[in-house]
């Protein structure tokens, strides 16, 4: 298998039918989308849009609802692999394949549209070789029959297109999440089967920011983790700071990359309470509300009971 094929197989894009020809940022494309083009809105009528954690933060703020409400109403989960971590996609309008935010005038949340919508018709290929500890970004041009923007008389580089679509911020804030996905995918069976608690925690810390904030405010969290007051003050009001903190916690829980200190004797106290001193796995540390936490999707009643 060639190195290029390894990179493509490590892409976080699930089950893509597109076999990409990898391009660099200086590659020139021909494309323009505008309201008067005859295919306007066509790409919004048959959606398969994966959302990043930053996408969810932008959209839930735009709509003035909590992350839990947004996930229930507008998304559906999928697995990146069997019994693996979850991703989140837009849920179409009921009984259709159309985006819930499309209108005759275009996208009703255009200023806060997701990363995938901003990139179209470019595909971001975030890849990682198994023998490397960093990810690589390349691009692919997606051409679909319904899209006539490729015939418009305008040429520009992919980097120029990314700039006009405001993607620098989205890419920077989405990169830690992409790195986590690639880490899981490239590790494969080496990390074994992740517990349901770990998978639930990954989902909450990545996508359900408002529920995660309640988690870090809980008494159980305070008695387990030794977080300085300045950090706590910030993550309790700043979604982006909380997103970064969640990434640290996921890495600590799933990969023992410890950056958040435990309170003195917290582990011993927890094990004594459980009456089980044999296990010192991170999964066995006290995680308030996680045992009953359910992914807030498909109309499930809100859980999170201790």
C-alpha positions as a LaTeX table, in Angstrom:
\begin{tabular}{lrrr}
\hline
Residue & $x$ (\AA) & $y$ (\AA) & $z$ (\AA) \\
\hline
Unk1 & 0.00 & 0.00 & 0.00 \\
Unk2 & 1.38 & 3.44 & $-0.95$ \\
Unk3 & 1.89 & 6.24 & 1.57 \\
Unk4 & $-0.83$ & 8.25 & $-0.21$ \\
Unk5 & $-3.30$ & 5.43 & 0.30 \\
Unk6 & $-2.41$ & 5.23 & 3.97 \\
Unk7 & $-3.05$ & 8.95 & 4.30 \\
Unk8 & $-6.42$ & 8.68 & 2.56 \\
Unk9 & $-7.48$ & 5.76 & 4.74 \\
Unk10 & $-6.59$ & 7.78 & 7.83 \\
Unk11 & $-8.88$ & 10.63 & 6.79 \\
Unk12 & $-11.55$ & 11.40 & 9.41 \\
Unk13 & $-14.22$ & 11.70 & 6.71 \\
Unk14 & $-16.35$ & 8.55 & 7.18 \\
Unk15 & $-17.28$ & 6.30 & 4.27 \\
Unk16 & $-16.67$ & 8.96 & 1.63 \\
Unk17 & $-17.50$ & 7.83 & $-1.92$ \\
Unk18 & $-14.92$ & 10.31 & $-3.23$ \\
Unk19 & $-11.46$ & 8.96 & $-4.02$ \\
Unk20 & $-9.54$ & 12.22 & $-3.67$ \\
Unk21 & $-6.79$ & 13.61 & $-5.81$ \\
Unk22 & $-4.85$ & 15.40 & $-3.09$ \\
Unk23 & $-4.17$ & 19.07 & $-3.73$ \\
Unk24 & $-2.13$ & 21.71 & $-1.96$ \\
Unk25 & $-3.35$ & 25.16 & $-0.96$ \\
Unk26 & $-1.79$ & 26.83 & $-3.97$ \\
Unk27 & $-3.76$ & 24.69 & $-6.42$ \\
Unk28 & $-6.04$ & 26.75 & $-8.69$ \\
Unk29 & $-9.74$ & 25.93 & $-8.90$ \\
Unk30 & $-12.55$ & 27.38 & $-10.99$ \\
Unk31 & $-15.64$ & 28.00 & $-8.90$ \\
Unk32 & $-18.24$ & 30.54 & $-7.86$ \\
Unk33 & $-21.56$ & 30.15 & $-6.07$ \\
Unk34 & $-24.18$ & 32.90 & $-6.06$ \\
Unk35 & $-27.92$ & 33.35 & $-5.70$ \\
Unk36 & $-28.57$ & 33.68 & $-9.44$ \\
Unk37 & $-26.88$ & 30.42 & $-10.44$ \\
Unk38 & $-29.36$ & 27.81 & $-11.66$ \\
Unk39 & $-28.23$ & 25.22 & $-9.09$ \\
Unk40 & $-28.58$ & 27.57 & $-6.09$ \\
Unk41 & $-29.47$ & 25.59 & $-2.94$ \\
Unk42 & $-29.08$ & 22.25 & $-4.72$ \\
Unk43 & $-26.21$ & 21.19 & $-2.46$ \\
Unk44 & $-28.43$ & 21.81 & 0.58 \\
Unk45 & $-31.14$ & 19.43 & $-0.62$ \\
Unk46 & $-29.24$ & 16.17 & $-0.10$ \\
Unk47 & $-26.99$ & 16.68 & 2.88 \\
Unk48 & $-24.31$ & 14.59 & 4.57 \\
Unk49 & $-22.66$ & 17.24 & 6.74 \\
Unk50 & $-20.38$ & 16.30 & 9.62 \\
Unk51 & $-20.15$ & 18.90 & 12.38 \\
Unk52 & $-17.10$ & 19.83 & 14.40 \\
Unk53 & $-17.31$ & 20.89 & 18.06 \\
Unk54 & $-16.65$ & 24.50 & 17.01 \\
Unk55 & $-19.49$ & 24.28 & 14.48 \\
Unk56 & $-21.85$ & 23.32 & 17.29 \\
Unk57 & $-20.67$ & 26.19 & 19.50 \\
Unk58 & $-21.27$ & 28.70 & 16.71 \\
Unk59 & $-24.68$ & 27.30 & 15.78 \\
Unk60 & $-26.10$ & 26.89 & 19.27 \\
Unk61 & $-25.10$ & 30.48 & 20.06 \\
Unk62 & $-26.64$ & 31.64 & 16.78 \\
Unk63 & $-29.92$ & 29.94 & 17.66 \\
Unk64 & $-29.86$ & 30.98 & 21.33 \\
Unk65 & $-30.23$ & 27.43 & 22.64 \\
Unk66 & $-28.10$ & 25.04 & 24.66 \\
Unk67 & $-25.81$ & 22.49 & 23.07 \\
Unk68 & $-28.09$ & 19.74 & 24.40 \\
Unk69 & $-31.11$ & 21.28 & 22.68 \\
Unk70 & $-29.17$ & 21.79 & 19.47 \\
Unk71 & $-27.96$ & 18.18 & 19.40 \\
Unk72 & $-31.47$ & 16.84 & 19.94 \\
Unk73 & $-33.19$ & 19.00 & 17.36 \\
Unk74 & $-30.67$ & 19.34 & 14.57 \\
Unk75 & $-28.22$ & 16.42 & 14.65 \\
Unk76 & $-27.84$ & 12.66 & 14.58 \\
Unk77 & $-24.82$ & 10.61 & 15.72 \\
Unk78 & $-22.68$ & 8.16 & 13.80 \\
Unk79 & $-19.72$ & 5.99 & 14.74 \\
Unk80 & $-16.28$ & 6.48 & 13.22 \\
Unk81 & $-15.84$ & 2.74 & 13.63 \\
Unk82 & $-17.53$ & $-0.18$ & 15.33 \\
Unk83 & $-17.76$ & 0.48 & 19.08 \\
Unk84 & $-15.66$ & 3.60 & 18.55 \\
Unk85 & $-16.03$ & 7.31 & 19.20 \\
Unk86 & $-19.01$ & 9.18 & 17.84 \\
Unk87 & $-19.32$ & 11.95 & 15.32 \\
Unk88 & $-22.28$ & 14.23 & 14.72 \\
Unk89 & $-24.06$ & 15.07 & 11.48 \\
Unk90 & $-26.84$ & 17.45 & 10.55 \\
Unk91 & $-30.25$ & 15.78 & 10.74 \\
Unk92 & $-32.30$ & 16.57 & 7.59 \\
Unk93 & $-35.79$ & 17.97 & 7.59 \\
Unk94 & $-38.21$ & 15.25 & 8.56 \\
Unk95 & $-39.12$ & 13.04 & 5.61 \\
Unk96 & $-36.55$ & 14.67 & 3.31 \\
Unk97 & $-32.79$ & 14.82 & 2.72 \\
Unk98 & $-32.75$ & 18.64 & 2.86 \\
Unk99 & $-30.93$ & 20.74 & 5.44 \\
Unk100 & $-33.17$ & 22.15 & 8.17 \\
Unk101 & $-31.63$ & 25.60 & 7.65 \\
Unk102 & $-32.12$ & 25.97 & 3.90 \\
Unk103 & $-34.65$ & 28.54 & 2.66 \\
Unk104 & $-35.55$ & 29.91 & $-0.77$ \\
Unk105 & $-33.18$ & 32.79 & $-0.03$ \\
Unk106 & $-30.33$ & 30.46 & 0.91 \\
Unk107 & $-28.88$ & 29.38 & 4.25 \\
Unk108 & $-30.63$ & 30.93 & 7.25 \\
Unk109 & $-27.50$ & 30.54 & 9.42 \\
Unk110 & $-25.02$ & 31.50 & 6.70 \\
Unk111 & $-22.72$ & 33.61 & 8.89 \\
Unk112 & $-22.33$ & 30.64 & 11.26 \\
Unk113 & $-22.53$ & 27.83 & 8.70 \\
Unk114 & $-20.45$ & 24.72 & 9.47 \\
Unk115 & $-16.92$ & 23.97 & 8.32 \\
Unk116 & $-18.05$ & 21.47 & 5.68 \\
Unk117 & $-20.43$ & 24.00 & 4.12 \\
Unk118 & $-17.70$ & 26.66 & 4.03 \\
Unk119 & $-15.30$ & 24.29 & 2.33 \\
Unk120 & $-17.64$ & 23.06 & $-0.39$ \\
Unk121 & $-16.67$ & 22.18 & $-3.11$ \\
Unk122 & $-13.31$ & 21.59 & $-1.46$ \\
Unk123 & $-12.80$ & 18.61 & 0.82 \\
Unk124 & $-10.34$ & 18.91 & 3.70 \\
Unk125 & $-8.21$ & 15.80 & 4.11 \\
Unk126 & $-6.74$ & 15.81 & 7.59 \\
Unk127 & $-4.44$ & 12.82 & 7.67 \\
Unk128 & $-1.79$ & 11.21 & 9.83 \\
Unk129 & 0.72 & 8.45 & 9.20 \\
Unk130 & 0.95 & 5.76 & 11.83 \\
Unk131 & 4.63 & 6.49 & 12.45 \\
Unk132 & 4.09 & 10.24 & 12.96 \\
Unk133 & 2.67 & 12.27 & 15.83 \\
Unk134 & 1.33 & 15.17 & 13.74 \\
Unk135 & $-1.40$ & 15.58 & 11.18 \\
Unk136 & $-1.19$ & 16.82 & 7.60 \\
Unk137 & $-3.72$ & 18.91 & 5.73 \\
Unk138 & $-4.39$ & 18.56 & 2.05 \\
Unk139 & $-7.44$ & 19.16 & $-0.11$ \\
Unk140 & $-9.61$ & 17.52 & $-2.73$ \\
Unk141 & $-11.92$ & 19.07 & $-5.30$ \\
Unk142 & $-15.44$ & 17.64 & $-5.15$ \\
Unk143 & $-17.35$ & 17.75 & $-8.45$ \\
Unk144 & $-20.99$ & 16.72 & $-8.44$ \\
Unk145 & $-23.44$ & 16.80 & $-11.33$ \\
Unk146 & $-25.87$ & 19.12 & $-9.57$ \\
Unk147 & $-23.23$ & 21.83 & $-8.98$ \\
Unk148 & $-22.68$ & 24.25 & $-11.86$ \\
Unk149 & $-20.40$ & 26.57 & $-9.93$ \\
Unk150 & $-17.42$ & 24.86 & $-11.56$ \\
Unk151 & $-18.42$ & 26.41 & $-14.90$ \\
Unk152 & $-18.39$ & 29.98 & $-13.60$ \\
Unk153 & $-15.70$ & 32.28 & $-15.02$ \\
Unk154 & $-13.63$ & 32.74 & $-11.88$ \\
Unk155 & $-10.33$ & 31.17 & $-10.85$ \\
Unk156 & $-8.59$ & 31.32 & $-7.51$ \\
Unk157 & $-6.33$ & 29.20 & $-5.33$ \\
Unk158 & $-7.66$ & 26.93 & $-2.61$ \\
Unk159 & $-5.94$ & 29.12 & $-0.02$ \\
Unk160 & $-7.68$ & 32.19 & $-1.45$ \\
Unk161 & $-11.01$ & 30.37 & $-1.36$ \\
Unk162 & $-10.40$ & 29.32 & 2.25 \\
Unk163 & $-9.63$ & 32.92 & 3.15 \\
Unk164 & $-12.82$ & 34.34 & 1.67 \\
Unk165 & $-14.87$ & 31.61 & 3.38 \\
Unk166 & $-13.42$ & 32.45 & 6.81 \\
Unk167 & $-11.94$ & 29.01 & 7.27 \\
Unk168 & $-8.70$ & 29.90 & 9.06 \\
Unk169 & $-10.54$ & 30.27 & 12.38 \\
Unk170 & $-12.63$ & 27.15 & 11.82 \\
Unk171 & $-9.59$ & 25.07 & 10.89 \\
Unk172 & $-7.54$ & 26.27 & 13.86 \\
Unk173 & $-10.30$ & 25.62 & 16.39 \\
Unk174 & $-11.27$ & 22.30 & 14.80 \\
Unk175 & $-7.77$ & 20.92 & 14.57 \\
Unk176 & $-7.49$ & 19.42 & 18.10 \\
Unk177 & $-10.71$ & 17.47 & 17.47 \\
Unk178 & $-9.46$ & 16.21 & 14.12 \\
Unk179 & $-6.20$ & 15.15 & 15.75 \\
Unk180 & $-8.12$ & 13.16 & 18.37 \\
Unk181 & $-10.13$ & 11.36 & 15.70 \\
Unk182 & $-7.01$ & 10.56 & 13.73 \\
Unk183 & $-5.31$ & 9.35 & 16.91 \\
Unk184 & $-8.16$ & 6.92 & 17.57 \\
Unk185 & $-8.36$ & 5.76 & 13.96 \\
Unk186 & $-4.61$ & 5.27 & 13.56 \\
Unk187 & $-4.30$ & 3.45 & 16.89 \\
Unk188 & $-6.99$ & 0.98 & 15.89 \\
Unk189 & $-7.13$ & $-2.20$ & 18.03 \\
Unk190 & $-3.98$ & $-1.11$ & 19.86 \\
Unk191 & $-6.01$ & 0.85 & 22.42 \\
Unk192 & $-8.54$ & $-1.93$ & 22.90 \\
Unk193 & $-12.27$ & $-1.50$ & 23.34 \\
Unk194 & $-13.11$ & 1.80 & 24.98 \\
Unk195 & $-15.61$ & 1.64 & 27.81 \\
Unk196 & $-19.09$ & 3.07 & 27.38 \\
Unk197 & $-18.21$ & 5.67 & 29.99 \\
Unk198 & $-15.21$ & 6.84 & 27.94 \\
Unk199 & $-17.30$ & 6.99 & 24.77 \\
Unk200 & $-20.01$ & 8.99 & 26.55 \\
Unk201 & $-17.40$ & 11.30 & 27.99 \\
Unk202 & $-15.87$ & 11.87 & 24.55 \\
Unk203 & $-19.28$ & 12.79 & 23.18 \\
Unk204 & $-20.11$ & 15.17 & 26.02 \\
Unk205 & $-16.72$ & 16.93 & 26.14 \\
Unk206 & $-16.63$ & 17.37 & 22.36 \\
Unk207 & $-20.18$ & 18.24 & 21.44 \\
Unk208 & $-22.36$ & 18.92 & 24.48 \\
Unk209 & $-20.53$ & 21.92 & 25.92 \\
Unk210 & $-23.30$ & 23.09 & 28.23 \\
Unk211 & $-23.65$ & 19.66 & 29.81 \\
Unk212 & $-19.85$ & 19.42 & 30.10 \\
Unk213 & $-19.81$ & 22.75 & 31.92 \\
Unk214 & $-22.26$ & 21.37 & 34.48 \\
Unk215 & $-19.94$ & 18.39 & 34.85 \\
Unk216 & $-16.92$ & 20.54 & 35.73 \\
Unk217 & $-19.05$ & 22.59 & 38.14 \\
Unk218 & $-20.07$ & 19.49 & 40.09 \\
Unk219 & $-18.91$ & 18.58 & 43.57 \\
Unk220 & $-17.55$ & 15.26 & 42.36 \\
Unk221 & $-15.31$ & 16.98 & 39.82 \\
Unk222 & $-14.08$ & 19.48 & 42.40 \\
Unk223 & $-13.19$ & 16.69 & 44.81 \\
Unk224 & $-11.28$ & 14.77 & 42.15 \\
Unk225 & $-9.39$ & 17.28 & 40.00 \\
Unk226 & $-7.10$ & 20.06 & 41.16 \\
Unk227 & $-7.89$ & 22.90 & 38.75 \\
Unk228 & $-6.60$ & 26.38 & 39.55 \\
Unk229 & $-9.18$ & 29.09 & 40.10 \\
Unk230 & $-8.14$ & 31.18 & 37.08 \\
Unk231 & $-8.74$ & 28.23 & 34.76 \\
Unk232 & $-12.06$ & 27.41 & 36.42 \\
Unk233 & $-13.26$ & 30.99 & 36.17 \\
Unk234 & $-12.50$ & 30.99 & 32.45 \\
Unk235 & $-13.98$ & 27.64 & 31.46 \\
Unk236 & $-17.22$ & 28.42 & 33.31 \\
Unk237 & $-17.95$ & 31.36 & 31.00 \\
Unk238 & $-15.92$ & 30.75 & 27.81 \\
Unk239 & $-16.97$ & 27.93 & 25.47 \\
Unk240 & $-13.65$ & 27.96 & 23.61 \\
Unk241 & $-11.66$ & 27.66 & 26.84 \\
Unk242 & $-13.99$ & 24.83 & 27.87 \\
Unk243 & $-13.49$ & 23.13 & 24.49 \\
Unk244 & $-9.71$ & 23.22 & 24.98 \\
Unk245 & $-10.08$ & 21.89 & 28.54 \\
Unk246 & $-12.31$ & 19.08 & 27.26 \\
Unk247 & $-9.63$ & 18.08 & 24.77 \\
Unk248 & $-7.14$ & 17.85 & 27.64 \\
Unk249 & $-9.51$ & 15.71 & 29.70 \\
Unk250 & $-10.24$ & 13.36 & 26.80 \\
Unk251 & $-6.53$ & 12.83 & 26.22 \\
Unk252 & $-5.99$ & 12.23 & 29.92 \\
Unk253 & $-8.85$ & 9.74 & 30.23 \\
Unk254 & $-8.30$ & 7.87 & 26.96 \\
Unk255 & $-4.54$ & 8.08 & 26.57 \\
Unk256 & $-3.19$ & 8.87 & 30.06 \\
Unk257 & $-1.74$ & 12.15 & 28.74 \\
Unk258 & $-2.01$ & 13.77 & 32.14 \\
Unk259 & $-2.24$ & 17.56 & 32.18 \\
Unk260 & $-4.96$ & 18.00 & 34.81 \\
Unk261 & $-3.71$ & 17.09 & 38.29 \\
Unk262 & $-5.76$ & 15.03 & 40.71 \\
Unk263 & $-6.56$ & 16.19 & 44.20 \\
Unk264 & $-4.36$ & 14.63 & 46.84 \\
Unk265 & $-5.65$ & 11.17 & 47.80 \\
Unk266 & $-8.56$ & 11.50 & 45.33 \\
Unk267 & $-7.86$ & 8.14 & 43.68 \\
Unk268 & $-7.46$ & 6.32 & 46.99 \\
Unk269 & $-10.66$ & 7.87 & 48.33 \\
Unk270 & $-12.58$ & 6.87 & 45.23 \\
Unk271 & $-11.34$ & 3.28 & 45.30 \\
Unk272 & $-12.08$ & 2.98 & 49.00 \\
Unk273 & $-15.63$ & 4.20 & 48.36 \\
Unk274 & $-16.04$ & 1.58 & 45.62 \\
Unk275 & $-14.50$ & $-1.10$ & 47.78 \\
Unk276 & $-12.22$ & $-2.00$ & 44.86 \\
Unk277 & $-8.53$ & $-1.29$ & 45.26 \\
Unk278 & $-7.45$ & $-3.48$ & 42.36 \\
Unk279 & $-8.28$ & $-1.06$ & 39.57 \\
Unk280 & $-6.42$ & 2.19 & 38.96 \\
Unk281 & $-7.69$ & 2.74 & 35.43 \\
Unk282 & $-8.63$ & 6.31 & 34.49 \\
Unk283 & $-12.06$ & 5.00 & 33.53 \\
Unk284 & $-12.64$ & 4.16 & 37.19 \\
Unk285 & $-12.07$ & 7.68 & 38.43 \\
Unk286 & $-15.15$ & 9.49 & 39.71 \\
Unk287 & $-16.92$ & 11.21 & 36.87 \\
Unk288 & $-20.08$ & 12.89 & 38.17 \\
Unk289 & $-23.22$ & 12.15 & 36.11 \\
Unk290 & $-21.39$ & 10.15 & 33.46 \\
Unk291 & $-22.78$ & 6.75 & 34.38 \\
Unk292 & $-26.30$ & 7.94 & 33.54 \\
Unk293 & $-25.37$ & 10.40 & 30.80 \\
Unk294 & $-27.14$ & 9.72 & 27.51 \\
Unk295 & $-26.32$ & 11.32 & 24.19 \\
Unk296 & $-29.03$ & 14.01 & 23.89 \\
Unk297 & $-30.32$ & 12.87 & 20.54 \\
Unk298 & $-33.47$ & 11.64 & 18.83 \\
Unk299 & $-35.79$ & 13.18 & 21.41 \\
Unk300 & $-34.43$ & 11.26 & 24.40 \\
Unk301 & $-35.41$ & 12.65 & 27.75 \\
Unk302 & $-32.63$ & 14.60 & 29.39 \\
Unk303 & $-30.60$ & 12.47 & 31.75 \\
Unk304 & $-27.43$ & 13.16 & 33.66 \\
Unk305 & $-28.66$ & 12.05 & 37.03 \\
Unk306 & $-26.01$ & 11.33 & 39.62 \\
\hline
\end{tabular}
